[in-house]
Amino acid sequence: MPEAPSDRSFKPISIPDRPAGIRPSIAALPASKIAEVALPVFGDPDIVPLWFGEGDMPTPAFICEAAAEAMRKGHTFYTYKNGIPELRGAVARYLSGLHARPVTSERVIVTSSGMAAIMLVAQTLIDPGDNVAVVSPVWPNIHAAIGIMGGTTTPVGLTPTTDGGWRFEPERLFAACDARTRAIFVNSPSNPTGWMLSAEHAAAILAFARRRGLWVLADEVYGRMVYDRRVAPSFLDIIEAEDRVVVLNSFSKSWAMTGWRLGWMVAPPEIQAVIAKMIEFNTSGSPTFLQHAAVTAIEQGEPLVSEIVQRCRTGRDILIQGLNRFPRIRVKAPEGAFYAFCRVEGVRDSFALAREIVAKAKVGVAPGIAFGEAGEGYLRLCFAASAEKLGDALERLAPILG
């Protein structure tokens, strides 16, 4: 009788097309279509990069100096998992000054980026089999975050309008929620469309979620990137502290701090202690000296926010007017965020078109399919850039899109 194999000689069976040892659901996560366009030529100085969600303005010196000063003072140690009290207080005062209802510092949790905030909430709320209804087109990372936790998403598409804009129909969102639905995710102002949720529709979503016991995950990263008011309508204008609503935000856009990887959420008491544990298991907290710099950004940065918004308004006008001169393009000036999400007539493969544009015109654009099926046939271009850069991009795009 043959000898039984010892533990030392045991070899796991390899399943074809499955990387050994990796969860199949993780191995199957799709790569970013934006990254697939960008990475082969990333760093090429001849490319006009309009593909990513960031401007070309570096973080101003007064914020950088605050970080350096914090390091000089020794703020380089572990700190509170939920954020230093100074920053949580500064965020609470900032939000209370913007919105109709006050926010206390106890409700604020500092995170290592806005994306980390989304992932923390997914880890806290989503079990395998749970579903999240997602207003779409949308930044694709929300689908990945839910999928990593074994959940599923149901995209609920905005309706394109004849003038190149977008319309939200709340009844479609509510009809998409079933017994498996755990939460509703809405990003407003929207990446990529620039659509903005109205105060009336926010109230309708909140009322529906209360009746059904659902969570609302509100990504309000672009809340200050609006062009006809100081701030976009927010769930912070209408919620009670105990409502099952988590409002997600970041320092990236409004203060030109994309590379700093610092964000926050406003969360109800029901999940605060659990979020603190999840921070412990993920990052153990955000860097202390960066948090001190973020206090300076909030307390001294209102002129900077206004400058960035004005710069984006100028960029929006340049890019939208220029794109509308191309016969194949349909696009409307967005209400918020800093993207032109334009329909290209006759295009059924936006990924192939984006690759053609970067190869032939040396302009980096994001393919609409990166934001879900509702984005197919579109391109996203970021207009948080200098007038010179945007003008150059339009000239280069003319032979392909004109």
C-alpha positions in Angstrom: 0.0 0.0 0.0 1.5 3.4 -1.0 2.6 5.6 1.8 0.2 8.5 2.5 1.8 11.9 1.5 3.2 14.0 4.3 2.2 17.6 4.9 5.6 18.6 3.5 5.0 16.8 0.2 1.4 18.0 -0.3 0.9 20.2 -3.4 -2.4 22.1 -3.8 -4.4 21.4 -7.0 -4.2 24.3 -9.4 -7.5 25.3 -10.9 -7.1 26.5 -14.5 -7.5 30.3 -15.0 -7.5 30.9 -11.2 -4.4 32.4 -9.7 -3.3 30.1 -6.9 -4.3 31.3 -3.4 -6.3 34.4 -4.6 -10.0 34.8 -4.0 -11.7 34.3 -7.4 -13.9 37.4 -6.8 -10.7 39.5 -6.2 -8.9 38.0 -9.1 -11.8 38.9 -11.3 -12.0 42.5 -10.4 -11.8 44.5 -13.6 -8.9 46.9 -14.2 -9.6 50.6 -14.4 -10.3 51.4 -18.1 -8.9 54.9 -17.4 -5.6 53.4 -16.2 -5.5 51.0 -19.2 -5.5 54.1 -21.4 -3.1 56.1 -19.3 -0.5 53.7 -18.0 1.2 52.7 -21.3 2.1 56.4 -21.9 2.0 57.7 -18.4 4.7 60.4 -17.8 5.0 61.3 -21.5 5.6 65.1 -21.4 4.0 65.6 -24.8 0.6 64.4 -23.6 -2.1 66.8 -22.4 -3.5 64.9 -19.5 -7.2 65.4 -19.0 -8.0 61.8 -18.0 -7.7 61.8 -14.2 -9.8 63.6 -11.7 -7.4 66.3 -10.6 -6.3 69.8 -11.6 -2.8 70.9 -12.6 -2.5 73.3 -9.7 0.0 72.1 -7.0 -1.0 72.3 -3.4 -0.4 75.9 -2.3 2.6 76.8 -0.1 0.6 77.7 3.0 -0.7 74.2 3.3 2.6 72.6 2.5 4.4 74.8 5.1 1.8 73.8 7.7 2.7 70.1 7.1 6.4 70.9 7.4 5.9 72.9 10.5 3.9 70.0 12.1 6.7 67.7 11.3 9.2 70.1 12.9 7.1 70.2 16.0 7.2 66.4 16.2 3.7 65.5 15.0 5.0 62.3 13.5 3.6 59.7 15.9 0.5 57.5 16.1 -2.6 59.4 16.9 -6.4 59.1 17.3 -7.8 56.6 14.9 -10.8 58.8 14.1 -8.6 61.8 13.6 -7.0 64.5 15.7 -9.5 66.6 17.7 -8.3 69.8 16.0 -9.2 68.5 12.5 -12.5 66.9 13.5 -13.5 70.2 15.1 -12.4 72.2 12.1 -14.3 70.0 9.7 -17.4 70.2 11.9 -17.2 74.0 12.0 -16.6 74.2 8.2 -19.6 72.0 7.5 -21.9 73.7 10.0 -21.1 77.0 8.2 -22.0 75.6 4.8 -25.2 73.6 5.6 -28.6 74.2 7.2 -28.0 71.9 10.2 -25.0 71.9 12.5 -22.5 69.0 12.5 -20.7 68.1 15.7 -17.1 67.0 15.8 -18.2 63.6 17.3 -19.9 62.8 14.0 -16.7 63.5 11.9 -14.3 60.7 11.2 -11.0 61.4 9.4 -9.9 58.9 6.8 -6.8 58.2 4.7 -8.5 59.5 1.5 -12.1 59.6 0.3 -11.6 56.2 -1.3 -10.6 54.8 2.1 -13.8 56.2 3.5 -15.9 54.4 0.9 -14.0 51.1 1.6 -14.4 51.5 5.3 -18.2 51.9 5.0 -18.4 48.9 2.6 -16.5 46.8 5.1 -18.8 47.9 7.9 -22.1 47.6 6.2 -22.0 45.0 3.3 -22.3 41.3 3.7 -22.1 38.8 0.8 -25.3 38.9 -1.1 -26.2 42.5 -0.1 -27.0 44.9 -2.9 -26.4 48.6 -3.3 -28.4 50.7 -5.7 -26.0 53.1 -7.4 -27.0 56.2 -9.4 -25.0 55.9 -12.6 -22.9 56.7 -14.6 -20.5 56.8 -11.7 -16.9 56.6 -10.6 -16.2 52.8 -10.9 -14.5 52.3 -7.6 -17.9 52.1 -5.7 -18.8 49.0 -7.7 -15.4 47.4 -6.8 -15.7 48.3 -3.1 -19.0 46.6 -2.8 -17.8 43.6 -4.9 -14.8 43.1 -2.7 -17.1 42.6 0.2 -19.2 40.0 -1.7 -22.0 42.4 -2.4 -23.6 43.4 -5.7 -24.6 46.7 -7.2 -27.6 47.7 -9.3 -26.8 50.7 -11.5 -29.7 53.1 -11.9 -29.0 55.2 -14.9 -29.6 58.9 -15.1 -31.6 59.7 -18.3 -29.7 61.6 -21.0 -31.4 64.7 -22.3 -31.5 66.0 -25.8 -29.2 69.0 -24.9 -26.4 66.8 -23.6 -27.4 66.9 -19.9 -28.8 64.4 -17.5 -32.1 63.9 -15.6 -32.6 62.0 -12.4 -35.9 60.0 -12.0 -36.2 59.0 -8.3 -39.0 56.5 -9.1 -36.5 54.4 -11.1 -34.1 54.4 -8.1 -36.8 53.3 -5.7 -38.1 50.6 -8.0 -34.6 49.1 -8.2 -34.5 48.5 -4.4 -35.6 45.0 -3.4 -35.3 42.7 -0.4 -31.6 42.4 -0.9 -30.9 46.2 -1.0 -28.8 47.4 1.9 -28.0 50.9 0.7 -28.3 53.6 -1.9 -25.2 55.3 -3.2 -25.4 58.7 -4.8 -22.5 60.9 -5.9 -23.5 64.6 -6.3 -22.2 66.6 -8.0 -21.5 63.7 -10.2 -18.3 62.2 -11.5 -18.4 61.9 -14.5 -21.6 63.7 -15.6 -21.6 66.9 -13.5 -25.2 66.3 -12.7 -26.3 67.6 -9.3 -29.0 66.2 -7.0 -31.7 68.7 -6.1 -32.7 69.4 -2.5 -36.2 68.0 -3.3 -34.8 64.8 -4.6 -32.4 64.4 -1.7 -35.4 64.7 0.6 -37.3 62.1 -1.4 -34.3 59.7 -1.1 -34.0 60.3 2.6 -37.7 59.7 3.2 -37.6 56.4 1.1 -34.5 55.2 3.0 -36.1 55.9 6.3 -39.2 53.9 5.4 -37.2 51.0 4.2 -34.5 51.1 6.8 -31.8 51.5 4.1 -28.5 53.3 4.4 -27.7 56.3 2.2 -24.0 56.7 1.1 -23.6 60.2 -0.2 -20.4 61.0 -2.0 -20.1 64.8 -1.8 -16.5 65.2 -2.7 -17.4 67.8 -5.4 -19.8 69.7 -3.1 -17.8 73.0 -3.5 -17.2 72.5 -7.2 -20.4 74.3 -8.3 -20.8 77.3 -10.5 -24.1 79.0 -9.6 -24.0 78.8 -5.8 -21.6 78.4 -2.9 -22.2 74.7 -2.2 -24.2 71.9 -3.7 -27.4 70.7 -2.0 -26.3 68.2 0.6 -27.9 65.5 2.8 -26.2 67.5 5.7 -28.9 70.1 5.1 -31.7 67.7 6.1 -30.6 64.7 8.1 -30.8 64.1 11.8 -27.7 62.9 13.5 -29.1 59.4 14.0 -30.2 58.9 10.3 -28.6 56.0 8.5 -26.7 58.4 6.2 -23.0 58.5 5.7 -21.7 61.6 3.9 -18.3 61.1 2.3 -15.8 63.8 1.4 -12.1 64.6 0.7 -9.5 67.3 0.8 -8.4 66.3 -2.8 -10.6 68.6 -5.0 -11.4 71.8 -3.2 -8.0 72.4 -1.7 -5.8 70.9 -4.5 -4.6 68.1 -2.3 -5.1 64.9 -4.4 -1.8 63.4 -3.5 -2.2 63.9 0.2 -4.7 61.1 0.5 -6.9 62.6 3.2 -10.6 62.5 3.6 -13.5 62.4 6.1 -17.0 61.1 6.6 -19.9 62.3 8.7 -21.5 59.2 10.3 -24.3 58.4 12.7 -23.5 57.1 16.2 -24.7 53.6 15.1 -21.5 52.8 13.2 -18.9 55.2 14.7 -17.3 52.7 17.0 -17.2 50.0 14.3 -15.6 52.4 11.8 -12.9 53.2 14.4 -12.2 49.5 14.6 -12.0 49.2 10.8 -9.6 52.1 10.7 -7.4 50.2 13.2 -7.4 47.1 11.0 -6.8 49.1 7.8 -4.4 52.0 8.4 -4.5 52.6 12.2 -5.2 56.3 11.4 -4.1 59.1 9.0 -0.7 60.7 9.3 -0.7 63.3 12.1 1.3 66.0 10.3 -1.0 65.9 7.3 -4.0 66.3 9.6 -2.5 69.4 11.1 -2.0 70.8 7.6 -5.6 70.0 6.7 -6.7 72.2 9.7 -4.8 75.0 8.1 -6.4 74.2 4.7 -9.9 74.5 6.1 -9.3 77.5 8.4 -7.3 79.6 5.9 -8.3 78.1 2.6 -11.6 79.7 1.7 -9.9 82.1 -0.8 -8.2 79.1 -2.3 -11.5 77.3 -2.8 -12.9 80.3 -4.5 -9.8 80.5 -6.7 -10.1 76.9 -7.7 -13.8 77.2 -8.5 -13.2 80.3 -10.6 -10.4 78.5 -12.5 -12.6 75.5 -13.1 -15.4 77.8 -14.3 -13.1 79.4 -16.9 -11.9 75.9 -17.9 -15.5 74.7 -18.2 -16.4 77.5 -20.5 -13.3 77.0 -22.7 -13.8 73.3 -23.0 -17.6 73.1 -23.4 -17.6 75.9 -26.0 -14.7 74.3 -27.9 -16.2 70.8 -27.8 -19.6 72.0 -29.0 -17.9 73.3 -32.2 -17.2 69.7 -33.2 -20.2 68.3 -35.1 -20.0 64.8 -33.6 -20.1 66.1 -29.9 -23.1 66.6 -27.7 -22.3 68.1 -24.3 -23.9 70.5 -21.9 -22.1 72.7 -19.3 -22.2 70.7 -16.1 -23.8 72.1 -12.9 -20.9 70.8 -10.8 -17.7 68.8 -10.6 -15.0 69.6 -13.2 -15.6 67.2 -16.1 -17.0 67.5 -19.6 -18.8 64.2 -20.2 -19.5 64.4 -23.9 -21.5 62.1 -26.2 -19.6 61.2 -29.4 -22.1 60.4 -32.2 -21.6 57.1 -33.9 -19.2 55.7 -31.2 -19.9 52.3 -29.7 -16.4 51.7 -28.3 -15.3 54.6 -26.2 -12.2 52.7 -24.9 -10.9 52.2 -28.4 -11.6 55.9 -29.2 -9.7 57.0 -26.1 -6.7 54.9 -27.0 -6.8 56.3 -30.6 -7.0 59.9 -29.2 -4.0 59.4 -26.9 -2.0 57.7 -29.7 -2.8 60.2 -32.5 -3.6 63.5 -30.7 -1.6 63.0 -27.5 -4.5 64.1 -25.4 -5.4 61.9 -22.4 -9.2 61.4 -22.0 -11.2 58.9 -20.0 -13.4 56.4 -21.9 -17.1 56.6 -20.9 -17.3 52.8 -20.5 -15.1 53.2 -17.4 -18.1 54.6 -15.7 -20.5 51.7 -16.6 -22.6 50.7 -19.5 -24.6 54.0 -19.2 -21.3 55.8 -20.1 -20.6 53.9 -23.3 -20.3 56.3 -26.3 -19.0 59.1 -24.1 -15.7 60.6 -23.2 -14.8 62.4 -20.0 -12.3 65.3 -20.0 -11.2 67.1 -16.9 -11.3 70.9 -17.2 -9.5 71.7 -14.0 -6.5 72.8 -16.0 -5.0 76.0 -17.4 -6.6 77.8 -20.3 -3.5 77.2 -22.4 -3.6 73.5 -21.8 -7.3 73.2 -22.6 -6.9 75.3 -25.8 -4.0 73.1 -26.9 -6.1 70.0 -26.2 -9.0 71.3 -28.4 -6.6 72.0 -31.3 -5.2 68.5 -31.1 -8.7 66.9 -30.8 -10.1 68.7 -33.9 -8.8 66.2 -36.5 -10.4 63.3 -34.7 -13.6 64.7 -33.2 -14.3 67.5 -35.6 
